[in-house]
Amino acid sequence: MKTLEELKAIREKMQGQIGLRSEDSDKTRVVVGMATCGIASGARPVLTALSDAVQSKHLSNVTVTQTGCIGLCQYEPIVEVMEPGKDKVTYVKMTPEKALEVVEQHLIRGQIVGKYTISSEGRL
């Protein structure tokens, strides 16, 4: 059982983290699906390629994170790009090479790479 002081300290720490999340609301979020189906399809190298490229190109306005199941297993590995004030873009059947192209074209130049999006697969 935690003491009241320990619980208060945990609460303060969590409130600080919530504040950090809201500060990131002006950043572009790149999310890689890392559920079992994504990992089996090669999402781990895609995540690594994205993270390394964002760091090496000093894209301080971009955060790369992972999530669980996105719900479109047949299109894995999936990468979602969420820019403030814009519609989410879902890239499917990604590879590390495609991920690097997305970094160059979408994240740096602002041009969606349509041939890798879910709409290019005849859906949505």
Backbone as numpy.savetxt, mean C-alpha at the origin, in Angstrom:
# Nx Ny Nz CAx CAy CAz Cx Cy Cz
-2.99 -8.80 35.42 -3.84 -7.62 35.42 -2.95 -6.38 35.42
-3.30 -5.42 34.63 -2.55 -4.17 34.53 -2.98 -3.23 35.65
-2.05 -2.43 36.10 -2.41 -1.40 37.06 -3.06 -0.25 36.31
-3.72 0.61 37.04 -4.38 1.76 36.43 -3.37 2.66 35.74
-2.20 2.80 36.32 -1.15 3.64 35.71 -0.67 3.04 34.39
-0.52 1.72 34.35 -0.09 1.06 33.12 -1.13 1.23 32.02
-2.39 1.09 32.38 -3.47 1.26 31.40 -3.53 2.69 30.87
-3.32 3.67 31.74 -3.30 5.07 31.30 -2.14 5.32 30.34
-0.98 4.73 30.63 0.19 4.89 29.77 -0.07 4.27 28.39
-0.69 3.10 28.37 -1.03 2.45 27.10 -2.01 3.32 26.31
-3.01 3.86 26.98 -3.99 4.72 26.32 -3.33 5.94 25.71
-2.44 6.59 26.46 -1.75 7.78 25.94 -0.89 7.43 24.72
-0.23 6.29 24.79 0.61 5.85 23.67 -0.25 5.61 22.43
-1.37 4.94 22.59 -2.26 4.65 21.46 -2.86 5.93 20.88
-3.23 6.87 21.72 -3.76 8.14 21.23 -2.72 8.88 20.41
-1.47 8.79 20.81 -0.39 9.40 20.04 -0.25 8.77 18.66
-0.41 7.46 18.59 -0.33 6.78 17.30 -1.50 7.13 16.41
-2.67 7.30 16.98 -3.84 7.71 16.20 -3.59 9.08 15.60
-2.98 9.96 16.36 -2.64 11.29 15.84 -1.66 11.21 14.69
-0.70 10.28 14.76 0.25 10.11 13.68 -0.44 9.66 12.41
-1.41 8.79 12.53 -2.13 8.32 11.35 -2.86 9.45 10.66
-3.48 10.33 11.41 -4.22 11.42 10.78 -3.28 12.41 10.11
-2.04 12.51 10.62 -1.06 13.38 9.99 -0.65 12.84 8.63
-0.74 11.53 8.42 -0.38 10.91 7.15 -1.48 11.01 6.12
-2.59 11.67 6.43 -3.72 11.72 5.51 -3.40 12.49 4.24
-2.33 13.29 4.23 -1.96 14.01 3.02 -0.93 13.24 2.20
-0.62 12.02 2.61 0.35 11.19 1.89 -0.36 10.20 0.98
0.35 9.79 -0.05 -0.13 8.72 -0.92 0.18 7.40 -0.23
-0.82 6.53 -0.17 -0.65 5.22 0.45 -0.61 4.16 -0.64
0.41 3.32 -0.58 0.53 2.17 -1.48 0.38 0.93 -0.60
-0.65 0.13 -0.88 -0.98 -1.01 -0.04 -0.86 -2.29 -0.86
-0.12 -3.25 -0.33 0.08 -4.54 -0.99 -0.68 -5.60 -0.22
-1.50 -6.38 -0.92 -2.24 -7.47 -0.31 -1.29 -8.60 0.05
-1.21 -8.91 1.36 -0.26 -9.91 1.84 -0.95 -11.05 2.59
-2.15 -11.41 2.14 -2.79 -12.59 2.70 -2.11 -13.82 2.07
-2.53 -15.00 2.45 -1.91 -16.23 1.96 -1.90 -16.28 0.44
-3.02 -15.90 -0.18 -3.10 -15.96 -1.64 -2.13 -14.97 -2.29
-1.98 -13.80 -1.70 -1.04 -12.81 -2.24 0.40 -13.27 -2.11
0.74 -13.79 -0.94 2.10 -14.27 -0.71 2.42 -15.42 -1.66
1.48 -16.35 -1.82 1.69 -17.49 -2.71 1.86 -17.05 -4.16
1.27 -15.91 -4.52 1.34 -15.40 -5.89 2.54 -14.50 -6.13
3.31 -14.20 -5.08 4.51 -13.39 -5.25 4.44 -11.98 -4.72
3.58 -11.72 -3.75 3.42 -10.36 -3.22 4.63 -9.89 -2.42
5.35 -10.79 -1.80 6.48 -10.37 -0.97 7.56 -9.65 -1.80
8.00 -10.19 -2.94 8.97 -9.44 -3.75 8.41 -8.13 -4.29
7.11 -8.08 -4.54 6.48 -6.83 -5.00 6.54 -5.79 -3.89
6.21 -6.18 -2.67 6.28 -5.27 -1.53 7.71 -4.76 -1.34
8.68 -5.67 -1.43 10.08 -5.28 -1.27 10.50 -4.30 -2.36
10.12 -4.58 -3.60 10.48 -3.69 -4.71 9.89 -2.30 -4.52
8.62 -2.25 -4.12 7.97 -0.96 -3.89 8.64 -0.19 -2.76
8.87 -0.87 -1.64 9.48 -0.21 -0.49 10.87 0.32 -0.82
11.67 -0.52 -1.48 13.03 -0.12 -1.84 13.02 1.06 -2.81
12.13 1.03 -3.80 12.08 2.11 -4.79 11.63 3.42 -4.16
10.64 3.37 -3.29 10.15 4.58 -2.63 11.26 5.18 -1.76
12.00 4.33 -1.07 13.10 4.81 -0.23 14.25 5.36 -1.08
14.64 4.64 -2.12 15.79 5.07 -2.91 15.51 6.35 -3.70
14.25 6.57 -4.02 13.88 7.78 -4.76 13.44 8.91 -3.83
13.54 8.66 -2.53 13.24 9.67 -1.50 11.84 10.25 -1.66
10.85 9.37 -1.87 9.46 9.81 -2.01 8.84 9.93 -0.62
9.10 11.04 0.03 8.67 11.22 1.42 7.16 11.37 1.54
6.47 11.62 0.44 5.01 11.76 0.47 4.30 10.44 0.21
5.04 9.33 0.16 4.46 8.02 -0.14 4.79 7.06 0.99
3.76 6.34 1.46 3.98 5.27 2.43 3.58 3.95 1.79
4.39 2.93 2.02 4.12 1.59 1.50 3.80 0.71 2.70
2.62 0.09 2.66 2.19 -0.78 3.76 1.64 -2.07 3.18
1.33 -2.98 4.09 0.71 -4.23 3.67 -0.63 -4.38 4.36
-1.46 -5.20 3.77 -2.76 -5.49 4.35 -3.04 -6.97 4.17
-4.14 -7.40 4.71 -4.55 -8.79 4.56 -5.26 -9.00 3.24
-6.28 -9.80 3.27 -7.01 -10.17 2.06 -7.75 -8.97 1.48
-7.57 -8.75 0.20 -8.28 -7.69 -0.51 -9.56 -8.26 -1.12
-9.61 -9.58 -1.32 -10.83 -10.24 -1.77 -10.88 -10.54 -3.25
-9.78 -10.40 -3.94 -9.74 -10.67 -5.38 -8.59 -11.63 -5.68
-8.67 -12.83 -5.10 -7.55 -13.77 -5.13 -7.04 -14.07 -6.54
-7.93 -14.13 -7.51 -7.50 -14.48 -8.86 -6.64 -13.40 -9.51
-6.57 -12.20 -8.90 -5.80 -11.10 -9.46 -4.51 -10.81 -8.67
-4.19 -11.65 -7.70 -3.00 -11.44 -6.88 -1.73 -11.58 -7.71
-0.69 -10.93 -7.30 -0.54 -9.92 -6.26 -1.23 -8.60 -6.64
-1.86 -7.99 -5.63 -2.61 -6.75 -5.82 -1.92 -5.62 -5.09
-1.86 -4.46 -5.75 -1.32 -3.24 -5.16 -2.37 -2.15 -5.34
-2.72 -1.49 -4.25 -3.67 -0.37 -4.31 -2.93 0.93 -4.03
-3.20 1.94 -4.85 -2.61 3.26 -4.66 -3.73 4.21 -4.30
-3.61 4.82 -3.13 -4.63 5.75 -2.63 -4.00 7.12 -2.44
-4.37 8.03 -3.33 -3.87 9.40 -3.26 -4.95 10.29 -2.67
-4.59 11.23 -1.83 -5.58 12.12 -1.23 -6.39 12.84 -2.30
-7.72 12.78 -2.17 -8.60 13.49 -3.08 -8.81 12.82 -4.43
-8.28 11.61 -4.60 -8.43 10.89 -5.88 -9.02 9.51 -5.63
-9.56 8.91 -6.69 -10.07 7.55 -6.59 -8.92 6.57 -6.41
-9.20 5.50 -5.69 -8.22 4.43 -5.49 -7.94 3.74 -6.82
-6.68 3.42 -7.06 -6.28 2.68 -8.26 -5.82 1.30 -7.81
-6.38 0.26 -8.42 -6.03 -1.11 -8.06 -5.25 -1.75 -9.20
-3.99 -2.08 -8.91 -3.13 -2.77 -9.87 -3.15 -4.25 -9.55
-3.24 -5.08 -10.60 -3.38 -6.53 -10.40 -2.28 -7.29 -11.12
-2.11 -8.55 -10.68 -1.12 -9.46 -11.25 0.25 -8.78 -11.33
0.63 -8.17 -10.22 1.87 -7.40 -10.18 3.10 -8.28 -10.07
4.20 -7.75 -10.56 5.53 -8.34 -10.42 6.44 -7.22 -9.90
7.63 -7.55 -9.44 8.53 -6.48 -9.02 8.83 -5.49 -10.16
8.95 -5.99 -11.38 9.22 -5.12 -12.52 8.06 -4.18 -12.80
6.85 -4.71 -12.74 5.66 -3.86 -12.93 5.56 -2.84 -11.80
5.91 -3.26 -10.60 5.85 -2.35 -9.45 6.79 -1.17 -9.65
7.98 -1.42 -10.18 8.92 -0.33 -10.44 8.38 0.63 -11.50
7.68 0.08 -12.48 7.05 0.93 -13.50 5.96 1.80 -12.88
5.19 1.23 -11.96 4.16 2.00 -11.26 4.79 3.13 -10.45
5.91 2.85 -9.80 6.59 3.91 -9.04 6.98 5.04 -9.98
7.61 4.72 -11.10 8.07 5.75 -12.04 6.91 6.52 -12.66
5.94 5.78 -13.18 4.85 6.43 -13.93 3.79 7.05 -13.03
3.30 6.29 -12.06 2.17 6.75 -11.25 2.64 7.63 -10.09
3.55 7.11 -9.28 3.92 7.83 -8.06 4.79 9.05 -8.34
5.63 8.99 -9.35 6.51 10.12 -9.65 5.90 11.05 -10.69
5.38 10.49 -11.78 4.86 11.33 -12.89 3.36 11.59 -12.81
2.66 10.85 -11.97 1.23 11.06 -11.81 0.37 10.45 -12.90
0.93 9.52 -13.67 0.19 8.87 -14.76 -0.13 7.43 -14.38
-1.41 7.11 -14.33 -1.83 5.74 -14.01 -1.37 4.80 -15.11
-0.84 3.65 -14.73 -0.40 2.64 -15.68 -1.60 1.73 -15.96
-2.44 2.15 -16.89 -3.72 1.49 -17.14 -3.64 0.03 -17.49
-2.57 -0.39 -18.14 -2.47 -1.79 -18.56 -2.33 -2.76 -17.40
-2.06 -2.26 -16.21 -1.93 -3.12 -15.04 -3.11 -2.99 -14.06
-4.08 -2.17 -14.39 -5.20 -1.95 -13.47 -6.25 -3.04 -13.62
-7.12 -3.10 -12.64 -8.16 -4.11 -12.67 -9.12 -3.89 -13.83
-9.31 -2.64 -14.26 -10.20 -2.38 -15.39 -9.62 -2.94 -16.68
-8.31 -3.11 -16.78 -7.69 -3.68 -17.97 -7.95 -5.19 -18.07
-8.39 -5.78 -16.98 -8.69 -7.20 -16.95 -10.13 -7.49 -17.36
-10.84 -6.47 -17.84 -12.22 -6.67 -18.28 -13.22 -6.68 -17.14
-12.83 -6.15 -16.00 -13.71 -6.10 -14.83 -13.89 -4.65 -14.44
-14.96 -4.37 -13.77 -15.28 -3.06 -13.22 -15.30 -2.03 -14.26
